[in-house]
Amino acid sequence: MDKRTHTLPSGTMNSMATIVATNHSGFCPHETIQAFEFESPWVAQELSGSIAWMLDTWANNTAKNILYTRFESFEGSFEELMLSVGEDLQHESLYENEGAEQTLAVVHSLREKYHDIAASCAGSNDRDYKTQSLRARLEGDKKKVSSEELNNLKALAQAECPVAEEADEFLENMLAARAADIDKQNERAKQIIPTIIEIHRSAKMFAESHFDFIDLPLTKQEALVKFMVKTLARLKVTGASALAKKPLEYARAIRAVKKQIDLLENVLWVRYPHTDDLENCTTQGMLDNGRSAKRRACSID
């Protein structure tokens, strides 16, 4: 058993107890952004923009998952599904219970809210705020050979062909084959873009204005908090250059970032200790029930 301890900073216990007691009502990413609006408008701008970007990514990925999940039980061709799925999703009952459709509606509500927050933070920092539409994100999201994959292919070529010239030819052939495969994948991805946009349109019809962070599945909540921690850690480094001519703001930013990272890590520890892989649970009760079902299925109890 893991017996590691977690020490809370002084003054944090009461706020953490409140989070435990209320489960959902103790944290909102907007509060973290607001903490930087005075200490470092630059951090507020960068963090809010990053959160909005992540929500856009989630929106497109969730819409794709809905399309492919529906195809698994669809009695017809993929082309037939693409023609009908947008209309099929225009039923309120799909968004009344936890599931991918409700999650997409919540994400749509949040992305609009956080793009507005990011635009406001940028304006306060005398900066323009530019964003891409979901369609533009889909069109620009093209697969390519990553640097890591390229290094692995080079290592494979060297292992298979001790002679340098042969290794170069071997690598060239593998890259050509990989490029052809990637081109096919990108073409398939391009073909489904209109359908993904239709799925977005249907979900936006049910994106209630009152939806907030607490309405996301627990695993999504946890993922966003972790993303915020990583983003703030990155901003400590990039801020050295971005705020090079504002040393006082950078010093304030470093202190504020450290404080907020500590608070976010405590949120993770208290609220999301074991969310497992229960993707669409939005309440602790659902999470507990899901775990019990998994234990029964595995004959653990």
C-alpha positions in Angstrom: 0.0 0.0 0.0 1.2 3.5 -0.9 1.7 5.3 2.5 3.0 8.6 1.1 1.8 11.6 3.0 0.7 14.9 1.6 1.4 18.1 3.7 -1.0 21.0 3.3 0.4 24.5 3.4 -0.5 26.6 6.4 -4.0 28.1 6.2 -5.2 25.7 3.6 -7.0 23.1 5.7 -10.2 25.1 6.2 -10.6 25.7 2.5 -9.8 22.1 1.7 -12.4 20.9 4.2 -15.0 23.1 2.5 -14.1 21.4 -0.8 -14.5 18.0 0.7 -17.9 18.9 2.3 -19.4 20.4 -0.9 -17.6 18.1 -3.4 -18.1 20.4 -6.4 -18.5 24.0 -5.0 -15.0 24.7 -3.8 -13.1 25.4 -7.0 -13.4 27.1 -10.4 -10.6 27.7 -12.9 -11.8 31.3 -13.3 -10.9 32.0 -9.7 -7.3 31.0 -10.5 -7.2 33.3 -13.5 -8.6 36.1 -11.3 -5.8 35.6 -8.8 -3.3 36.8 -11.5 -5.2 39.7 -12.8 -3.4 42.1 -10.4 -0.2 40.2 -9.8 0.5 39.5 -13.4 -1.9 40.3 -16.2 0.4 38.5 -18.6 0.0 35.2 -16.7 -3.8 35.7 -16.5 -3.8 36.2 -20.3 -1.7 33.2 -21.0 -3.5 30.9 -18.6 -7.0 31.8 -19.8 -6.0 31.5 -23.4 -4.5 28.1 -22.7 -7.7 26.9 -21.0 -9.8 28.1 -23.9 -7.5 26.3 -26.3 -7.8 23.0 -24.3 -11.6 23.3 -24.3 -11.6 23.7 -28.1 -9.5 20.5 -28.3 -11.9 18.7 -26.1 -14.9 19.9 -28.1 -13.5 18.5 -31.4 -12.3 15.2 -29.8 -15.6 14.6 -28.0 -17.5 15.2 -31.3 -15.3 12.7 -33.1 -15.8 10.2 -30.3 -19.6 10.6 -30.6 -19.4 9.9 -34.3 -17.2 6.8 -34.0 -19.1 5.4 -31.0 -22.4 5.7 -32.9 -21.0 3.9 -35.9 -20.2 0.9 -33.7 -23.9 0.2 -33.3 -25.1 1.8 -36.6 -26.7 -0.6 -39.1 -25.5 1.0 -42.2 -22.4 2.5 -43.9 -20.3 5.2 -42.4 -21.4 7.5 -45.2 -25.1 7.0 -44.2 -24.3 7.7 -40.6 -22.6 11.0 -41.5 -25.7 12.1 -43.3 -28.0 11.4 -40.4 -26.0 11.9 -37.1 -26.5 15.6 -36.9 -30.3 15.4 -36.9 -30.2 12.3 -34.7 -28.4 14.3 -32.0 -31.1 17.0 -31.9 -33.1 15.3 -29.1 -33.1 16.9 -25.6 -33.2 13.6 -23.8 -29.6 12.9 -25.0 -28.4 15.8 -23.0 -30.4 15.2 -19.8 -28.1 12.5 -18.4 -24.4 12.0 -18.1 -22.8 10.9 -21.3 -20.7 12.1 -24.2 -23.5 14.2 -25.6 -24.0 16.1 -22.4 -20.3 16.5 -22.0 -20.0 18.1 -25.4 -22.8 20.5 -24.5 -21.0 21.5 -21.3 -17.7 22.0 -23.1 -19.4 24.2 -25.7 -20.8 26.4 -22.9 -17.4 26.5 -21.1 -15.4 27.3 -24.3 -17.5 30.4 -25.1 -17.1 31.5 -21.5 -13.4 31.1 -21.3 -12.8 32.6 -24.8 -14.6 35.7 -23.4 -12.4 35.6 -20.3 -9.3 35.2 -22.4 -10.3 38.1 -24.6 -10.9 40.3 -21.5 -7.6 39.3 -19.9 -5.8 40.1 -23.2 -7.5 43.5 -23.4 -6.5 44.3 -19.8 -2.9 43.5 -20.9 -3.2 45.8 -24.0 -3.1 42.8 -26.3 -5.3 41.5 -29.1 -7.0 38.2 -28.7 -7.2 35.9 -31.7 -8.8 32.5 -31.8 -9.6 29.9 -34.4 -13.0 28.5 -35.1 -13.5 24.8 -34.4 -13.6 24.2 -38.1 -10.2 25.9 -38.6 -8.8 23.8 -35.7 -10.1 20.6 -37.5 -8.6 21.7 -40.8 -5.3 22.5 -39.3 -5.0 19.4 -37.2 -3.1 17.3 -39.7 -1.0 14.3 -38.8 2.7 14.2 -39.6 5.8 12.2 -38.6 6.8 13.4 -35.2 10.5 13.9 -34.3 10.3 11.0 -31.9 8.9 8.7 -34.6 11.6 9.9 -37.0 14.4 9.1 -34.5 12.9 5.6 -34.0 12.8 5.0 -37.7 16.4 6.2 -38.0 17.4 3.8 -35.2 15.6 1.0 -37.0 17.3 1.7 -40.3 20.7 1.6 -38.7 19.9 -1.7 -36.9 18.6 -3.3 -40.1 21.3 -1.9 -42.4 24.9 -1.6 -41.1 26.0 0.1 -44.3 25.2 3.8 -44.2 24.1 4.0 -47.8 21.7 1.1 -47.4 20.4 2.6 -44.1 19.6 5.9 -45.8 17.7 4.1 -48.6 15.9 1.9 -46.1 14.9 5.1 -44.1 13.8 6.9 -47.3 11.5 4.0 -48.2 10.0 3.8 -44.7 9.3 7.5 -44.7 7.7 7.4 -48.1 5.4 4.6 -47.0 4.6 6.4 -43.8 3.9 9.7 -45.7 1.4 7.8 -47.9 -0.3 6.4 -44.9 -0.5 9.8 -43.2 -1.9 11.4 -46.4 -4.8 8.8 -46.4 -5.5 9.5 -42.7 -5.6 13.2 -43.3 -7.9 12.8 -46.2 -10.3 10.7 -44.2 -10.2 13.3 -41.4 -10.9 16.0 -43.9 -14.0 14.2 -45.2 -15.6 14.0 -41.7 -15.2 17.7 -40.9 -18.7 18.7 -42.2 -20.2 16.0 -40.0 -18.2 17.0 -36.9 -19.5 20.6 -37.4 -23.1 19.3 -37.6 -22.5 17.5 -34.3 -21.2 20.7 -32.8 -24.3 22.6 -34.0 -26.6 20.0 -32.5 -24.8 20.1 -29.1 -24.7 23.9 -29.0 -28.5 23.9 -29.1 -28.4 22.3 -25.6 -25.4 24.2 -24.2 -27.1 25.8 -21.2 -25.6 29.1 -20.0 -25.6 27.8 -16.4 -23.2 25.0 -17.3 -19.9 25.4 -15.5 -16.8 23.5 -14.6 -18.6 21.4 -12.0 -20.8 20.0 -14.8 -17.9 18.3 -16.5 -17.2 14.6 -15.8 -14.9 14.2 -12.9 -12.1 12.9 -15.1 -12.4 16.0 -17.3 -12.3 18.2 -14.2 -9.2 16.5 -13.0 -7.5 16.7 -16.4 -8.2 20.4 -16.7 -6.7 21.1 -13.2 -3.6 19.1 -14.1 -3.4 21.0 -17.4 -3.5 24.3 -15.4 -0.6 23.1 -13.2 1.5 22.2 -16.2 0.7 25.5 -17.9 1.6 27.5 -14.9 4.9 25.6 -14.5 5.7 26.4 -18.2 4.8 30.1 -17.7 7.4 30.4 -14.9 10.0 29.6 -17.6 8.6 31.5 -20.6 7.8 34.5 -18.4 11.5 35.1 -17.9 11.7 36.2 -21.5 8.1 37.6 -22.0 8.5 39.8 -18.8 12.2 40.5 -19.3 11.5 44.3 -19.3 9.2 44.0 -16.3 11.3 42.5 -13.5 8.9 43.5 -10.7 5.9 41.9 -12.5 8.0 38.8 -13.1 8.9 38.6 -9.4 5.3 38.9 -8.4 4.3 36.4 -11.1 6.7 33.8 -9.8 5.4 34.1 -6.3 1.7 34.0 -7.4 2.3 31.1 -9.7 4.0 29.1 -7.0 1.1 29.8 -4.6 -1.5 28.8 -7.2 0.3 25.6 -8.2 0.3 24.6 -4.5 -3.5 25.3 -4.3 -4.2 23.4 -7.5 -2.2 20.4 -6.4 -4.2 20.4 -3.1 -7.4 20.5 -5.1 -6.2 17.4 -7.1 -5.3 15.6 -3.9 -8.6 16.3 -2.1 -11.1 16.2 -4.9 -9.7 13.7 -7.4 -7.7 11.1 -5.6 -8.9 8.1 -7.6 -11.0 9.0 -10.6 -9.9 5.9 -12.5 -11.2 5.7 -16.1 -14.9 6.5 -15.4 -15.1 9.1 -18.2 -18.7 10.4 -17.8 -19.2 10.5 -14.1 -20.1 14.0 -12.9 -21.0 13.2 -9.2 -19.1 11.4 -6.5 -22.1 9.0 -6.1 -21.8 8.0 -9.8 -18.1 7.5 -9.3 -18.6 5.3 -6.2 -21.3 3.3 -8.0 -19.0 2.8 -11.0 -16.2 1.6 -8.9 -18.4 -0.8 -7.1 -19.6 -2.2 -10.4 -16.1 -2.6 -11.6 -15.1 -4.4 -8.4 -18.1 -6.8 -8.7 -17.2 -7.5 -12.3 -13.6 -8.3 -11.2 -14.8 -10.3 -8.2 -12.8 -8.1 -5.9 -15.5 -7.7 -3.2 
